[in-house]
Each structure stands twice: as C-alpha cells, then as structure tokens.
Amino acid sequence: MSVGEKRVKKIQARHILVADKEKAEELKARVVDGGEDFAKVAEEHSECPSKKRGGDLGWFGKGSMVRPFEVAAFSAQEGDIVGPIKTEFGWHVIYIYEIKDDIDPDSGPPTGDEDADEKTLILVAENYAHEFMMLGYSSKKVMSLFTSPHFKSANAVYNIMGEEAILKVIAQVFGQAYEPAPKKEEAAESSSEEKPK
C-alpha cells in the first residue's frame, strides 16, 4: 500500500541458440526476410532444450537470464526479432512477442517464481540446467547450483518443485537415466502402517 509501490517489466520471448554467428544470421534472415515461422525454425535448428516448444522461454523478468541476452531482450520492442547476441552459450536470435511493462512483481506473468504453473517451472528449470551444462558443469554440480541462492530464479524453482523434480530435469537435459535415490522414510512408513490404530 506504500506510495512508491514497485512495478516491474516482464517479457515473453522465443529464442534460437546456435554455435556460430553466421548460422544465427542465416536463421534470422529466414524469419525476417523469408517470412518463415520463428517457432518452426527454432524447432529445427536451435541447440537449446526450449526448441521442443519452438524456442519458447515463457515469461521472465530482469535477473533471470544471462546479461547480454537480458540487455538485448529488454531493449527491444514487442514484436522485434533481435540478434545475433553472443553469450557464453553461443549465438542467440530472440523474438520478443509480448511485453508487460508496469506490473506488480507479486502478480502477473510467472518468471519461475510462486505464481508459475508447473509447465513454466519445468521450462525454467530446463533452461537453467542446459545453461549450466553448456558452461561445462557436471550434472552433480548443476544440482548444487540450483540450491545456491546466488541463482535466485533457479533456487526459487528448486524450492517450489522439490529435489526429485529438479533431478529428473537435470537427468533429461544431460541425457542420463534418472534413478531415484532410495528414500529413508519408506522403511519407516511401511513399519508404521502395520501398527494398529
């Protein structure tokens, strides 16, 4: 209820991630000049797990993407296709398809926090796992990064989804089989069930 209530900007975008600038420029030209569908080009060529959703990254606010990507995305207008932008993950072409300029940070579109639906949370977790993997971290190290408060959005997603869901996402991104750790409570639960009430 304070006078200076904080308002934030959130955007919704798709992206295509490739290893070199020439490829990024070629794919951007296919969409901008050739009129091809951004989502289809992303599905066919992007190297990010988001390609399964046509490169869709969902809603995000400031602080949830790597800096060069964020600067480019937040400097664009709704409907813009920007790039190629270089980050440590490769070259990005970004399509900003919706902008919410003046929204309450506690409501409005999700950015991997409490108001996100499960699909969005999984999407955010996948993107983080992929980014960490591309930085050369092992799957074990990636798990520790999710629990680090240094990565606020990843940490928020971990706190909502829980360890098992995050481990499944990491295993999938790394192309590994997910094996749940045996739960200590299971033995205790089975013995407690036998007790008469």
Buried (B, 14 or more C-beta within 10 A) or exposed (E): EEEEEEEBEBBBBBBBBBEEBEBBBBBBEBBEEEEBEBBEBBBEBBBBBBBEBBBBBBBBBBEBBBEEBBEBBBEBEEEBBBBBBBBEBBBBBBBBBEBBEEBEBEEBBBBBBEBBEEEBBBBBBBBBBBBBBBEEBEBEEBBEBBEEEEBBBBBBBBEBBEEEBBBBBBBBBBEEEEEEEEEEEEEEEEEEEEEEE
